[in-house]
């Protein structure tokens, strides 16, 4: 954020790991310092050992995530936090600084509860298609999961024009994936109605990561 002016900032995390007041403060501070460039993708997590290590209850993570999303929005809209939910109780707290813009909350996940949470509470849905989804849809027309998912999300929202559909993938690193395959998958996702793809690379040092990013940009003509 300090060395760029237009590049967006994104963070995907399991909300139920953290106290809601902490999340509200940290995320609002990042958005304020970056001039309103933050987007977040909120998941519920899947690994009980991680929740145990964080001192967080695994069994209630879904219900707490719902509450946290509503708490975050209330903090950012009013600047104060006070009240009680099923799992949280707060005295009167003031949250400063306020975010520089309304922070979009995408719901991350691949399960039916994540899909339903996106419809109820999200500004967008952030899923993870498999390579089989993309290849079979593109080349054999044997599946329709992603197009059907997009259609149902848009049909279920009262404001479909403002609802973002994003996908993330670990399979677009040009260091070990054919360029033609990446282009095929990009074309399929775009035709299905997906608006964003977040690509995670496998590289472990900065130079190799930057090379993969630059190569991917060339492949996709970005």
Buried (B, 14 or more C-beta within 10 A) or exposed (E): BEEEEEEEBBEBBBBBBBEBBEBBBEBBBBBBBBEBBBBBBBBBBEEEEEBEEBEBBBEBBBBBBBBBBEBBBBBBEEBBBEEEBEBBEBEEBEBEEBBBBEBBBBBBBEEEEBBBBBBEBBBBBBBBBBEEBBBBBBEEEEBEBBBEBBBEBBEBBEEEEEBBBBBBBEBBBBEEBEEEBBEBBBEBBEEBBBEBBBBEBEBEEEEBBEBBBEBBEEBBEE
